[in-house]
Amino acid sequence: MKVTVLGASGGSGNAITRELAARGHTVVAVNRAGDAAVPPGVERRAGDRTSPGAVERSIGDAEVVVMAAQPPYPRWVAQWP
């Protein structure tokens, strides 16, 4: 299964990415800079969830998308109205 993980550099997103890869799934790790620390074989992509169209472009041909990206708690109201 091809899975895209949004927020792959955060604690939860990175743990999910590693577990999916360990289970043999094809994984695409997305974070703002495209430089998430992921296991070999995991594709990395840049994508900022606040930029119009960035999420759609970073998802590509995924069969499953995991949304693990989030702003710091004090900015939730401003960034996720």
KEKE-3310 file (N, C-alpha, C; in steps of 0.2 Angstrom, whole numbers, plus 5000, padded with zeros to 4 digits):
npx = (5004:5003:5007:5005:5013:5009:5017:5029:5040:5038:5035:5024:5021:5033:5035:5025:5028:5040:5035:5026:5035:5043:5034:5033:5027:5025:5031:5028:5036:5031:5036:5039:5051:5056:5065:5064:5069:5071:5069:5080:5074:5062:5052:5055:5047:5044:5032:5021:5008:5001:5002:4993:4987:4999:4997:4989:4998:5008:5003:5001:5000:4995:4987:4983:4982:4990:4987:4997:5002:5003:5000:5010:5002:4998:4995:4984:4971:4972:4978:4970:4956)
npy = (4994:5011:5025:5041:5052:5066:5079:5072:5075:5077:5071:5061:5059:5055:5043:5036:5035:5028:5015:5011:5009:4999:4989:4986:4994:5006:5021:5039:5053:5068:5085:5102:5106:5095:5086:5076:5065:5050:5032:5022:5021:5027:5039:5056:5072:5089:5100:5112:5113:5125:5132:5136:5123:5115:5103:5095:5093:5086:5075:5066:5051:5043:5030:5030:5043:5050:5062:5070:5082:5098:5114:5123:5122:5135:5142:5136:5141:5152:5147:5136:5139)
npz = (5000:4996:5006:5011:5022:5031:5039:5043:5050:5063:5080:5081:5067:5062:5069:5064:5051:5051:5057:5047:5036:5041:5041:5028:5019:5005:5007:5008:5015:5021:5024:5028:5023:5016:5021:5031:5044:5040:5037:5026:5009:5011:5003:5002:5003:5000:5007:5012:5023:5024:5012:4998:4988:4990:4998:4991:4980:4986:4990:4979:4972:4982:4991:5004:5016:5029:5041:5050:5053:5062:5069:5082:5098:5104:5092:5086:5085:5077:5065:5061:5059)
capx = (5000:5007:5005:5009:5012:5010:5020:5033:5046:5035:5035:5019:5022:5039:5034:5020:5032:5045:5031:5024:5041:5045:5029:5034:5023:5028:5029:5031:5036:5031:5037:5040:5058:5057:5071:5062:5074:5067:5073:5081:5068:5056:5053:5054:5044:5043:5025:5019:5001:4998:5002:4988:4989:5004:4995:4987:5004:5013:4999:5002:4996:4994:4981:4981:4985:4990:4988:5000:5005:4999:5004:5011:4996:4996:4993:4979:4965:4974:4980:4965:4950)
capy = (5000:5018:5029:5048:5055:5073:5080:5067:5076:5078:5065:5056:5058:5051:5036:5032:5034:5022:5009:5009:5007:4993:4984:4985:4999:5011:5027:5046:5057:5075:5090:5108:5106:5089:5084:5072:5060:5044:5026:5021:5018:5031:5045:5063:5077:5095:5102:5116:5113:5132:5135:5133:5117:5111:5097:5091:5091:5082:5068:5063:5045:5039:5026:5032:5049:5051:5069:5071:5089:5102:5120:5123:5123:5142:5145:5132:5145:5157:5143:5131:5142)
capz = (5000:4996:5011:5012:5029:5031:5045:5045:5054:5070:5084:5079:5060:5061:5072:5060:5045:5053:5058:5040:5032:5044:5039:5021:5015:5001:5011:5006:5020:5019:5029:5025:5019:5012:5024:5037:5045:5039:5035:5019:5005:5011:4998:5005:4998:5003:5006:5018:5023:5024:5005:4993:4983:4992:5001:4985:4976:4990:4991:4973:4970:4988:4992:5011:5018:5036:5043:5057:5054:5066:5071:5089:5101:5104:5086:5083:5083:5071:5059:5060:5062)
cpx = (5005:5003:5009:5007:5014:5012:5025:5039:5044:5036:5030:5020:5028:5039:5030:5024:5037:5041:5029:5029:5043:5040:5029:5030:5027:5026:5032:5030:5036:5032:5038:5046:5059:5063:5070:5067:5070:5071:5074:5075:5062:5057:5051:5052:5043:5035:5023:5011:4997:4998:4997:4990:4995:5002:4993:4993:5008:5009:5001:4997:4995:4987:4978:4985:4984:4991:4990:5003:5000:5004:5005:5004:4994:4993:4987:4973:4966:4975:4975:4959:4944)
cpy = (5006:5023:5036:5050:5062:5075:5075:5068:5077:5071:5060:5054:5054:5044:5032:5030:5028:5015:5007:5006:5000:4987:4983:4989:5003:5018:5034:5050:5064:5080:5096:5108:5100:5085:5079:5067:5053:5038:5026:5018:5022:5037:5051:5068:5083:5097:5106:5116:5120:5135:5132:5128:5113:5104:5092:5089:5086:5075:5064:5057:5040:5036:5028:5038:5049:5058:5069:5078:5093:5108:5119:5125:5130:5145:5141:5137:5150:5153:5138:5134:5137)
cpz = (5000:5001:5011:5019:5029:5038:5048:5049:5062:5074:5082:5072:5059:5064:5067:5053:5046:5053:5051:5036:5035:5042:5032:5016:5011:5005:5008:5012:5018:5025:5025:5020:5015:5015:5030:5038:5045:5037:5028:5015:5006:5007:5003:5000:5003:5002:5013:5018:5023:5017:5001:4988:4985:4995:4995:4981:4980:4991:4985:4972:4976:4988:4999:5012:5026:5038:5050:5058:5058:5068:5079:5092:5102:5098:5082:5080:5077:5065:5057:5062:5061)
residu = (MET:LYS:VAL:THR:VAL:LEU:GLY:ALA:SER:GLY:GLY:SER:GLY:ASN:ALA:ILE:THR:ARG:GLU:LEU:ALA:ALA:ARG:GLY:HIS:THR:VAL:VAL:ALA:VAL:ASN:ARG:ALA:GLY:ASP:ALA:ALA:VAL:PRO:PRO:GLY:VAL:GLU:ARG:ARG:ALA:GLY:ASP:ARG:THR:SER:PRO:GLY:ALA:VAL:GLU:ARG:SER:ILE:GLY:ASP:ALA:GLU:VAL:VAL:VAL:MET:ALA:ALA:GLN:PRO:PRO:TYR:PRO:ARG:TRP:VAL:ALA:GLN:TRP:PRO)
# end
